[in-house]
Amino acid sequence: MISEAIKIVLKFLLQNHMYSFDEMKKRQRKGGPIGLVLTDAIAKIFMTWWDRRIKEKAEKEGLEIFLYKRYVDDINIVARMRQNERNTEKNEDEDNRREETNKEVQGMAMFQRIGNSIDESIKLETDSPSRHKDGKMPLLDVKVWIEEKKETNETEEKEDTEEDSENNRERKIMYEHYRKEMASKMTIHARSAIPYNQQKNILTQEVIRIMKNCSQDLPWETKVKHLEDLSLRMQNSGHDKRMRKTVISSGLSAFRKMEENQAKGTTPLHRTRQWKRKERERTKRTKKETWYQKGGYESTIFVPATPNGELRKRMQRKIDKTDIRIKVIEKTGNTMKRALHKTSITGKTECDDDECPVCMTSKKKGMCRKEGVTYEIVCCKCGDKYIGESARCARTRTKEHLNDLKLKRESSVLWRHCREKHDGEIETFKCSVRDVFGQDATLRQITEAVDIRRESASINNKMEWGNSNLPSLVVQ
């Protein structure tokens, strides 16, 4: 009864999913809506059932599976056809018979047929190392293949049957780093808005990633080729010889420490998702809250990025000579993508709300929906001004102000202004957005304090902003 009830509920929810596009409400026609949490949960349950079914059917039909890993819709499988099952997978196309003689192709054709027979909604496409000229199959950012080494001597080899010979071979999965041919020949540009130290850290992590993508049994000459390719991409991106040497040296040094930790048994080189999961999550949460405290610092200050971090270094030296324990951090500049891309696929930039308090009097329509803003409310009769800030959009916040004014709430700064300056008569106000800061809450709040002080916003009741001076640091 419980399962039937759940089935009815899920079916109803999927058939009646509503979404909004171009400010129009629509109902999903068919399939699971992308982005819906329920769709993700149902898909995971379905694929778990599908995994069990394909492994069961494959084993029954003579496909011996040694490794089966699936990530969303990509399946990585290492399997072997039993001897009596070979040459049973035939294709009607005469041109493909020569390719079918390869046991890898036969095995993958068998796996594909089994997978396609489980559910009509899932159709498989297969690939194997033998389909590629170098005998290595691209798999995300690695190439994989199987190396075989027979351990029998000459006399034993004569007596072995074909099946015994198969069992006596030592097989090992090999892999190396892989980049697509159409991938960019550059990396982070030396003149980008990313601070120098961040560039170095990002590129060092790329060295570690390349080394981890190479099997430990690969010869050093093969690994060097991938590092040389990274060095060439760094050179194309404007990084000098010193930077390239520093990045590769630090990356190799960090990777050797990882290998040492694996040899000691402390940390595996390729850890699983479940390895010390709770401990890693706890450490991750702690680092988010205390990352800046390394070195005894108590707070942070963000400065624009400059070549070689010169501004950050000079400010840090000045601060370290005082008793203030503040860590200076360079912030990343704006990217060209952020400046050029459109955030809305509808192409509309103006506000369609006829009652929007911001757009009714503002020339820049559409700014009302930007989040993380400073805004101002001006009395139309006397010109007094109120300056505020909000992590939400100005449209929502100014509507709250005007609604409090309409209800004559004691907490309303606008009603207090009307009561003190206009004998309790409700006046009209103009609302506008001063600036947009997005997720930078600190800069938004500091800007509000400075604006209140500079413009003497008389409606504001936060007098502490006008009584205290913000500390300033002068670098000579």
N, C-alpha and C positions, 0 to 999 in steps of 0.2 A: 504493500500500500504506500509506503514512504517513497519507494523508487518511482511508482506511477505518479504520485503527486509532484515530485521533483521534475519528472519528465514534462508534465503539463505546464508547470510554471516556466521552465526553460523555453519550451516551445512558444508559449505566449509572449515572453519577453523578446525573443528573437524576431518574431513575426510582427511585433508592434514597436520596434525601436524607432524613435523619432530623433532627427538631427536637424541642425540649422545650417543653411547655405545661402549666402547673399541675403541674409536677414529674412529668409523664407523657411518655414517649417515643413519638413518632408519626412516621409516614412520609408524605412529601408525596404526595398523590394524583395531581395533574397540574399541568402548567405549571412555570414557573421560580420557585423560592423567592425571595421578596422578601428582600433583605439578603445573599444569597449572592453572593460576588465572581464566581463563574463565570457566574451568570445575567446580570450586568451586562456581562461580556465578550462573551457570546454574543449578547446583544441589540444591542450596538454593531456587531458584525460583520454581523448580519442586516440592521440598518437601513442600513448602508453599501451592502450589495447592493441593498436596496429603493430607496434613493435613485437609484442608477445606472439601475435598471430603469424607474422612473417618468419620469425625464428622457429616456431613450431613446424610450419609447413616446409621450411627449407630443410630442417633436419630430417623430416619424413621422406623428402624427395631426394635425399642423398647429398645435400650440401652441408659439409662440416664447417661450422662457424667458430673461429678462434677469437675474433675481435669484432664487436658491434658497438659503435658509438654514434649517437645522433644529436645534432645541434639544430633545433627548430626543424628545417626541412632538408638538411644535409646529412646523409648517412655515410659513415666511414666503416667499411667492412673488410675483414681479412678472413677468407674462407678457402676451402678446398673441396673439389668434387671427388666423391669416392670413385674408385677405379671403374666399377661396373656401370656408373652413371655417365661416363664420358661419351662423347660423340652422339648423345641422344637429342641434344638441342639443335634442330635443323632450321634453316631459313629457306624460304621458297625462292629467294633471289639467287640465281646461279652465280652472279658476280661476287657474292659474299661468301661462297663456300670455302675459299682458301683462307679467309680470315677466321672462319669458324673452327678451323683446325687448331687454333691457338686455345689452350685450355683456359686462359684467363678470360678470353672473349666468350667462350662457351659457359663458363661459370657465371659471368655477369649477365649473360642472356637468360640463363636459368633463374637467377635472382630477380631480374626484371619481370619475367613472366609470372613468377610467384607473387611479387609485390603488386602487380597490376590486377591480379585475380582476387585480392582481398576485399577491396572496396572500389566502386567505380569513380569515386571522387578523387582518388589518388593514382596518378600515373607516373612511373619512374623513368628517369633518364640515367644511363650508366656511363661510366668511364673506367679505364684501367691503364696501368703503366704501359702495356704492350701496344696501346693505340698511339703512343708518342714515339717520335724518332729516337730520342735519347733514352727511352725505356723508363722515364720518370713521370709520374702523374702530378700535375699541379693540384694543390689542395689548399685553398685560401692563400696564405703567405709562405707555404712550404711546397717542396716537391718530394714525393714519397715513392719508394720502390722496395722490392724485396730482393735481398742478396742470398744466394744459396751456396753452400759449401759442403761438399760430400766428404765424409770422414772415413770411408772404407778404403782398404788397400786393394791392389790389383787382383789378388787371388779371391778375395771376398766379392769383388765386383763381378767376377765371372759367374759366381754361384747365385748372386742376388737376382730375384725376379724384379719386374718393373715396379710392383707395389712395394716390395721391400726397399728398393732403391729410393723410392719417394720418402719412406719413413726414416731412412738413414741420413737424409740431408738436413743440415743445420740451416734454418731460415732465420733471417733477421730483418726487421723493418728499418730501413734507412731513410733519412730525410735531410734536406738542406734548404737554405733560405731561397725564396722565390719572389720575383717582382715581374709583373706583366710587362710585355714589350711596350705597350702604350702608356705605361706609367711615366710620371713626370721625371725628367732628368735633373731636377733641382730639389732642394730641400728648403728649410727655413732660411730666408735671405738674411744676409749679414746686416742689411740696412733696414730690416723690418722694425716695427714698433715694439717688438718683444724685447725686454731687457736682456743684457748680455749674459747674466748668470742663468736666466731661464733658457736662453738659446743653448747654452752649454749643457745644462741638465737634460733638455729634451733630446739633443743629439747624442749625449752619452747613453741615454735610455735606448736610443735606436741601435747603438753598438751592441748593447746587452741583448736586445731583441734578436738581432741577426745571429749572435753567437748561440742563443738558446734555440734558434730555429735550425741549427746545424747539429747533426748527430755527433756524439762524442767520438764515434769510431771513424769519422771522416778524416782524411789527411789534412794537415795544417794548410797545405797549398790551396785546397778548395775553399777553406774558410777565408783565407787571405784575399781571394778574388772578390768575395762579397764585401769585405772591408774596403778594398780598393775602389769598388763601385760607389760606396758611400762617400769616400774621400773625394772622388771625382764629382759627385753631386754637390758636395760642400764647396768645392772649388768653383763650380758653375754658379753657385749662389753667393759668391763674393767673400767666402771665409779664407783668411790667409793661412799660411803654412803652420804658424804657431797654434792657431785655433784648431786646425785639423789634427795636429799631433796631440794636443791636450785632450781633445774629445776621445780619440781612439785609445790613447793610453789609459785614461781614467775608466773608459768602458771595459777594456780588457782586464784592468786591475779589479774592478768590481765583479766581473764575471768569474775570475779565478777564486775570489772569496766565496762566491756561491758554490763553486765546485768543491772547495774545501769544506764548506758547511754540509754539503751532501755526503762527502766522504766520512765526515764525523757523525753523520746521522742526525744532525740538529735541524736542518731545513732542506727538504727535497728541491732539486733544481726545477722540476716540473710538478708542482704541488697540485693536488686535487682541490675541488671546491670545498670539500668537507674537512680538509686538513686544518685542525685547530680553528674551526670556523668562529666559535664564540669568542675565543681569545683575540683573533684578528679583528673582529667587529668591535670589540671593546677598545682595542688599541687605536683603531681608526677613529672612533668617536672622541677619544681623548686627544688625538693629534689635531682634530678640527678645532678644539677649544684652547689648546695650549701650544700650538705650533710656533708662536712668536716668542715664547718664554725661554727658548733655548739661549743660553748665554746670560740669563738673569734679567731679561727685559720684562717690563711690566705692561707696556702698551706699544702701539705702532703708529706710524705716520706714513702716508703714501705720497710719493713725489713722481712727477713725470719721468719717463725713461729718457736718458741721455747717452751719447756714445760712451761705451766702456763703463757705464754707471758712474760717471764723474760726479754728477750732482748728489747722488746717494752717498758716495764715499765722503765727499766734503762735509755734508750735513751730519753724517754719522760721526765723523771725527770731532766736530764741534759739540755735538750732544754728549759724546763720551767724556768730554772734559768737565761736564757738569754733574750734578747729582741726579739728574733726570735719567731714568732707565727706559728710553724709547728706542725702538728698532725702526730704522728707516727702510721702507720697502718701495721698490720701483713698481709702478703700475703699467700695464700694457696699454699702448695707444689704440686708437680706433683703426679698424681694418677697412680696406676698400670695400669688402663685401658688406660690412655693416652700413657703409655710407651709400651704397648703390642699390642694395637689394630691396625688394618690396615685401613688406610684412603681411600684406593682404592680397589674396589672389583675386578679389573682386575689383581691385583698381580704384575703389572709392576712397577719397580722402576727406570728404566733408561729412559733417554730422547731420543725420536726418531727423534728429529729435527737435521738434519745434519749441519744446519747453526747456531746452538745455540752457541753464543760466550763463554758461561760458560763451557758447556760440551765438547767443542772441545779440550780444554786444561786441563780440570779437571779430576782427577781420580774418584771423587765421582759424577757419573752421576745421574741426577734427582734432585740434590739440586737446580737447576736453577728455579724450579717451586715453591719453598717454598716462602711464603709471609712474609714480615716483617723481612728484613735481613740487615746485613752490608756486603759490598762487596769491592773488591779491583781490580784495573786495573793496570798492571805492563807493562812498556815499555820494549819490547824485546831487544832493542839496548843498552840502558843506565841503565836499572834497576830501574828508578824512579817509584814511586808508587802513585796511587790515591786511597784514601779510602772514601767510601760513604755509605749512608744508604737510604733505601726506604721501604715504606709500601707495595709496590708491589713486584713482584718476580724479582729476579736478571736478569733473561733472558730478560724481557721487558726493564728494566732500562739500562742494558749494551748495548742492541741493539740501544737504543736512543743515548747513548754516541758515539757509533761507526758510527751511521748515521750522527750525527752532525759533526763528524770528517771528514767523506767522503764529506760532503757538505761545509766544511771549514767555519762553522759558527763562528762568533765572540764570541758567548756565550759558545762555546765548550772549556772545560778545556784541552782536549786532543789536539785539534788543536793549542791552545796557547802554549802547551808544545812543539809540533813539530816545531812551528814557532820560539820559543825562543832557543831551544836546538839543533835542527836538521836542521836549515836553511830552514824551510818551507817544508821539505820533509815528507810525511805521512809515519809514521812507523807502525809496527804491535804491537798489545798489547795483553796480556793474561788477561783473566777475571776469577775470582773465588769468591765463597761465603765464607766469613769469619765466620759468625755465624747467627743463626736463632732465632728471638725473638717473632714471632707471633704477638699478639695484644699489646704487651708491648712496646708502642712507646717511653715512657720516658727512659727506660733502653736501648733501641736501639740507641737513640740519644746521651745519655751520653757515651755509649760504643764507638760510632764513634768519639766523641770528645777526649776521652782518647787515643784511638788508633792512631789518627792523631798526638797527642802530643808526645806519646811514640816513634812512629816509624818515626817521622819527614817526613811525606808524602809530598814530595816536589811539587807534581803536584797540590795539594789542594790550593785553593785561599782563603779559609775561615781562615784567620790568627787569627781571634778572638779566635779560639779554642786553639791556641798555646800560646797566650799572657796572658790568664787568667787562674788562677788555680782554680780547683773545690774545694769548701769548704769540709773539712773532719771533722768528729766528733770522738774524742777519748774517750772511756769510760774506766775509771780506776777502 
